[in-house]
Amino acid sequence: MNQNQIIILLSTAALAIYLISYIRKRPAALLSFLGRGAAGLSYIYLFNSFCIARGIATHLGINLITFGLSAFLGIPGVLLAYGVNLLRFL
């Protein structure tokens, strides 16, 4: 394993432990987490459909990373993803 893989593995493990402990304290947090994730993915889908109908390519897909970002931050996280995606093409 190289250094980047170790950092990603440790970060993922720490995040998983944090989420498990948080959900044990507040079981309703799981529903909120999944709801924000679903709302964020539906926003991405609808916005991409809107842009494709007008001939604009957004290049932001629906995947595990965008789900996680929208689940943690909600709609502002999706807007952040679109902003980072826009900066990538400039």
Backbone as ProteinMPNN parsed JSONL, in Angstrom:
{"seq_chain_A": "MNQNQIIILLSTAALAIYLISYIRKRPAALLSFLGRGAAGLSYIYLFNSFCIARGIATHLGINLITFGLSAFLGIPGVLLAYGVNLLRFL", "coords_chain_A": {"N_chain_A": [[0.838, -1.189, 0.0], [0.449, 2.199, -0.773], [1.171, 5.54, 0.436], [-1.042, 7.28, 0.021], [-3.215, 5.511, -0.209], [-3.281, 4.432, 2.356], [-3.931, 6.688, 3.877], [-6.496, 7.25, 2.861], [-7.805, 4.889, 3.601], [-7.647, 4.99, 6.44], [-9.078, 7.365, 6.905], [-11.605, 6.662, 5.938], [-12.234, 4.56, 7.676], [-12.32, 5.929, 10.138], [-14.452, 7.662, 9.641], [-16.526, 5.807, 9.301], [-16.64, 4.651, 11.865], [-17.374, 6.902, 13.35], [-19.925, 7.438, 12.224], [-21.35, 5.101, 12.927], [-21.311, 5.25, 15.748], [-22.719, 7.641, 16.083], [-25.224, 7.06, 14.996], [-26.065, 5.085, 16.74], [-26.532, 6.59, 19.031], [-28.537, 8.339, 18.204], [-31.073, 7.063, 16.636], [-32.872, 8.089, 14.77], [-31.335, 9.658, 13.208], [-30.321, 8.191, 11.127], [-32.445, 7.964, 9.322], [-32.731, 10.648, 8.633], [-30.23, 11.087, 7.46], [-30.34, 9.355, 5.216], [-32.533, 10.508, 3.941], [-31.613, 13.118, 3.294], [-29.598, 12.367, 1.54], [-31.06, 11.096, -0.518], [-32.614, 13.262, -1.379], [-30.623, 14.968, -2.337], [-29.544, 13.424, -4.458], [-31.782, 13.237, -6.1], [-32.064, 15.911, -6.767], [-29.711, 16.284, -8.259], [-30.263, 14.551, -10.398], [-32.594, 15.734, -11.529], [-31.639, 18.312, -12.175], [-29.576, 17.67, -13.972], [-31.13, 16.5, -15.993], [-32.642, 18.718, -16.768], [-30.596, 20.376, -17.762], [-29.572, 18.778, -19.86], [-31.732, 18.747, -21.596], [-31.525, 21.26, -22.614], [-29.177, 21.218, -23.938], [-26.786, 21.392, -22.492], [-23.917, 20.162, -20.988], [-23.318, 18.707, -17.895], [-21.672, 16.925, -16.522], [-21.679, 15.755, -13.981], [-22.164, 13.03, -12.139], [-24.394, 10.506, -10.757], [-23.414, 8.909, -8.023], [-21.637, 7.031, -5.48], [-20.023, 8.852, -4.135], [-21.198, 11.387, -4.606], [-23.619, 10.857, -3.389], [-22.809, 10.52, -0.702], [-21.762, 13.07, -0.188], [-24.039, 14.682, -0.53], [-25.618, 13.566, 1.437], [-24.303, 14.203, 3.813], [-24.062, 17.023, 3.712], [-26.36, 17.95, 2.494], [-28.465, 19.8, 0.226], [-26.769, 22.097, -0.134], [-24.319, 20.762, -0.259], [-24.531, 19.445, -2.693], [-24.604, 21.617, -4.403], [-22.036, 22.524, -3.893], [-20.596, 20.406, -5.035], [-21.279, 20.767, -7.736], [-20.07, 23.253, -8.094], [-17.316, 22.656, -7.68], [-17.027, 20.905, -9.778], [-17.462, 22.635, -11.908], [-15.233, 24.322, -11.657], [-13.287, 22.54, -12.356], [-13.407, 22.389, -15.105], [-12.669, 24.877, -15.979]], "CA_chain_A": [[0.0, 0.0, 0.0], [1.203, 3.447, -0.738], [0.76, 6.483, 1.476], [-2.384, 7.796, -0.25], [-4.19, 4.472, 0.105], [-3.359, 4.326, 3.814], [-4.676, 7.859, 4.351], [-7.904, 7.056, 2.496], [-8.324, 3.801, 4.431], [-7.821, 5.488, 7.808], [-10.166, 8.347, 6.903], [-12.856, 5.931, 5.768], [-12.493, 3.835, 8.917], [-12.719, 6.904, 11.155], [-15.79, 8.125, 9.291], [-17.461, 4.716, 9.58], [-16.783, 4.546, 13.331], [-18.15, 8.063, 13.775], [-21.318, 7.26, 11.818], [-21.951, 4.034, 13.73], [-21.549, 5.753, 17.099], [-23.737, 8.68, 16.02], [-26.517, 6.423, 14.748], [-26.459, 4.398, 17.975], [-27.058, 7.591, 19.966], [-29.773, 8.892, 17.648], [-31.492, 6.217, 15.51], [-33.575, 8.895, 13.766], [-30.332, 10.291, 12.354], [-30.173, 7.376, 9.922], [-33.504, 8.374, 8.405], [-32.374, 11.984, 8.162], [-29.071, 10.904, 6.583], [-30.818, 8.778, 3.956], [-33.42, 11.485, 3.315], [-30.787, 14.153, 2.659], [-28.918, 11.754, 0.4], [-32.038, 10.911, -1.602], [-32.971, 14.589, -1.897], [-29.495, 15.459, -3.118], [-29.451, 12.679, -5.716], [-32.901, 13.627, -6.964], [-31.732, 17.24, -7.281], [-28.715, 16.088, -9.322], [-30.941, 13.952, -11.552], [-33.473, 16.715, -12.152], [-30.838, 19.388, -12.758], [-28.916, 17.124, -15.16], [-32.159, 16.361, -17.025], [-32.952, 20.075, -17.213], [-29.478, 20.867, -18.572], [-29.473, 17.985, -21.086], [-32.804, 19.19, -22.483], [-31.101, 22.525, -23.214], [-27.907, 21.012, -24.624], [-25.662, 21.726, -21.625], [-23.369, 18.982, -20.32], [-22.883, 19.034, -16.542], [-20.615, 15.969, -16.166], [-21.744, 15.355, -12.577], [-22.957, 11.816, -12.131], [-24.972, 10.003, -9.518], [-22.58, 7.82, -7.555], [-21.515, 6.943, -4.028], [-19.4, 10.074, -3.619], [-22.197, 12.456, -4.579], [-24.59, 10.501, -2.358], [-22.222, 10.845, 0.596], [-21.669, 14.521, -0.051], [-25.371, 15.246, -0.321], [-26.16, 13.076, 2.706], [-23.687, 14.949, 4.911], [-24.26, 18.467, 3.627], [-27.658, 18.279, 1.921], [-28.452, 20.504, -1.054], [-25.534, 22.872, -0.281], [-23.257, 19.852, -0.686], [-24.696, 19.214, -4.131], [-24.155, 22.851, -5.052], [-20.589, 22.496, -3.78], [-20.109, 19.462, -6.041], [-21.387, 21.437, -9.032], [-19.047, 24.301, -8.138], [-16.019, 22.015, -7.888], [-17.066, 20.373, -11.138], [-17.31, 23.781, -12.81], [-13.838, 24.773, -11.592], [-12.452, 21.54, -13.037], [-13.448, 22.636, -16.539], [-12.194, 26.226, -16.316]], "C_chain_A": [[0.875, 1.242, 0.0], [0.57, 4.401, 0.279], [-0.658, 7.011, 1.254], [-3.456, 6.775, 0.092], [-4.359, 4.315, 1.611], [-4.161, 5.491, 4.392], [-6.166, 7.707, 4.055], [-8.529, 5.967, 3.361], [-8.577, 4.262, 5.862], [-8.961, 6.502, 7.897], [-11.518, 7.662, 6.785], [-13.22, 5.17, 7.037], [-12.956, 4.783, 10.024], [-14.129, 7.415, 10.9], [-16.833, 7.056, 9.6], [-17.692, 4.562, 11.078], [-17.616, 5.704, 13.861], [-19.625, 7.888, 13.442], [-22.017, 6.201, 12.655], [-22.252, 4.533, 15.138], [-22.652, 6.81, 17.117], [-25.123, 8.078, 15.837], [-26.984, 5.641, 15.967], [-27.062, 5.377, 18.985], [-28.408, 8.125, 19.513], [-30.205, 8.061, 16.442], [-32.24, 6.999, 14.418], [-32.604, 9.585, 12.822], [-30.13, 9.505, 11.069], [-31.216, 7.761, 8.88], [-33.21, 9.758, 7.816], [-31.217, 11.913, 7.166], [-29.507, 10.376, 5.228], [-31.734, 9.74, 3.208], [-32.651, 12.593, 2.616], [-30.063, 13.602, 1.447], [-29.846, 11.575, -0.784], [-32.449, 12.251, -2.204], [-31.85, 15.152, -2.761], [-29.367, 14.748, -4.459], [-30.603, 13.018, -6.648], [-32.675, 15.024, -7.542], [-30.728, 17.131, -8.418], [-29.392, 15.543, -10.574], [-31.808, 14.976, -12.285], [-32.69, 17.849, -12.82], [-30.104, 18.908, -14.007], [-29.916, 16.963, -16.304], [-32.528, 17.716, -17.621], [-31.857, 20.601, -18.14], [-29.344, 20.103, -19.882], [-30.539, 18.411, -22.079], [-32.432, 20.492, -23.199], [-29.731, 22.436, -23.87], [-26.679, 21.374, -23.817], [-25.2, 20.449, -20.931], [-22.853, 19.382, -18.942], [-21.753, 18.146, -16.061], [-20.574, 15.651, -14.677], [-22.694, 14.174, -12.496], [-23.525, 11.491, -10.759], [-24.153, 8.783, -9.118], [-22.471, 7.883, -6.032], [-20.924, 8.225, -3.43], [-20.413, 11.212, -3.557], [-23.298, 12.14, -3.572], [-24.059, 10.872, -0.983], [-22.137, 12.332, 0.84], [-23.033, 15.142, 0.206], [-25.99, 14.761, 0.984], [-25.576, 13.845, 3.885], [-24.059, 16.425, 4.884], [-25.604, 18.889, 3.061], [-27.504, 18.966, 0.567], [-27.229, 21.426, -1.189], [-24.339, 22.005, -0.679], [-23.323, 19.547, -2.166], [-24.246, 20.452, -4.898], [-22.636, 22.975, -4.994], [-19.985, 21.565, -4.823], [-20.186, 20.065, -7.432], [-20.343, 22.541, -9.16], [-17.657, 23.736, -8.378], [-15.93, 21.462, -9.305], [-16.881, 21.492, -12.158], [-15.869, 24.272, -12.822], [-12.896, 23.811, -12.306], [-12.365, 21.82, -14.525], [-12.974, 24.027, -16.937], [-10.704, 26.264, -16.524]], "O_chain_A": [[1.897, 1.313, 0.683], [-0.446, 4.084, 0.897], [-1.404, 7.173, 2.22], [-4.503, 7.137, 0.63], [-5.471, 4.087, 2.088], [-4.976, 5.299, 5.295], [-7.002, 8.003, 4.908], [-9.668, 6.11, 3.806], [-9.622, 3.951, 6.433], [-9.724, 6.494, 8.863], [-12.472, 8.046, 7.462], [-14.386, 5.14, 7.43], [-13.887, 4.464, 10.764], [-14.912, 7.583, 11.835], [-17.909, 7.37, 10.108], [-18.827, 4.362, 11.51], [-18.47, 5.51, 14.726], [-20.486, 8.156, 14.281], [-23.167, 6.39, 13.051], [-23.331, 4.27, 15.668], [-23.435, 6.868, 18.065], [-26.088, 8.534, 16.451], [-28.188, 5.544, 16.207], [-27.994, 5.029, 19.71], [-29.31, 8.338, 20.323], [-29.751, 8.324, 15.329], [-32.228, 6.592, 13.256], [-33.001, 10.049, 11.753], [-29.802, 10.083, 10.032], [-30.906, 7.872, 7.694], [-33.425, 9.99, 6.626], [-31.229, 12.602, 6.146], [-29.086, 10.899, 4.196], [-31.715, 9.784, 1.978], [-32.978, 12.972, 1.492], [-29.928, 14.291, 0.436], [-29.474, 11.865, -1.922], [-32.614, 12.356, -3.419], [-32.11, 15.75, -3.805], [-29.111, 15.386, -5.48], [-30.417, 13.08, -7.864], [-33.054, 15.29, -8.682], [-30.871, 17.81, -9.435], [-29.13, 16.013, -11.681], [-31.762, 15.074, -13.511], [-33.046, 18.29, -13.913], [-30.013, 19.641, -14.992], [-29.593, 17.255, -17.455], [-32.705, 17.843, -18.832], [-32.148, 21.197, -19.177], [-29.037, 20.701, -20.912], [-30.284, 18.435, -23.283], [-32.965, 20.789, -24.268], [-29.181, 23.446, -24.309], [-25.624, 21.64, -24.394], [-26.013, 19.733, -20.346], [-22.038, 20.298, -18.829], [-20.938, 18.59, -15.252], [-19.511, 15.306, -14.162], [-23.889, 14.31, -12.757], [-23.184, 12.112, -9.752], [-24.192, 7.752, -9.788], [-23.136, 8.692, -5.384], [-21.3, 8.624, -2.328], [-20.478, 11.928, -2.557], [-23.856, 13.052, -2.963], [-24.776, 11.473, -0.183], [-22.407, 12.805, 1.943], [-23.172, 16.022, 1.055], [-26.803, 15.468, 1.58], [-26.283, 14.113, 4.857], [-24.34, 17.012, 5.929], [-25.959, 20.066, 3.135], [-26.527, 18.738, -0.147], [-26.688, 21.527, -2.29], [-23.439, 22.48, -1.371], [-22.292, 19.405, -2.824], [-23.58, 20.341, -5.927], [-22.016, 23.473, -5.934], [-18.968, 21.898, -5.432], [-19.264, 19.897, -8.23], [-19.787, 22.736, -10.241], [-16.899, 24.271, -9.187], [-14.885, 21.544, -9.949], [-16.205, 21.301, -13.17], [-15.338, 24.604, -13.881], [-11.841, 24.21, -12.8], [-11.348, 21.517, -15.149], [-12.886, 24.324, -18.128], [-10.148, 27.323, -16.813]]}, "name": "protein", "num_of_chains": 1, "seq": "MNQNQIIILLSTAALAIYLISYIRKRPAALLSFLGRGAAGLSYIYLFNSFCIARGIATHLGINLITFGLSAFLGIPGVLLAYGVNLLRFL"}
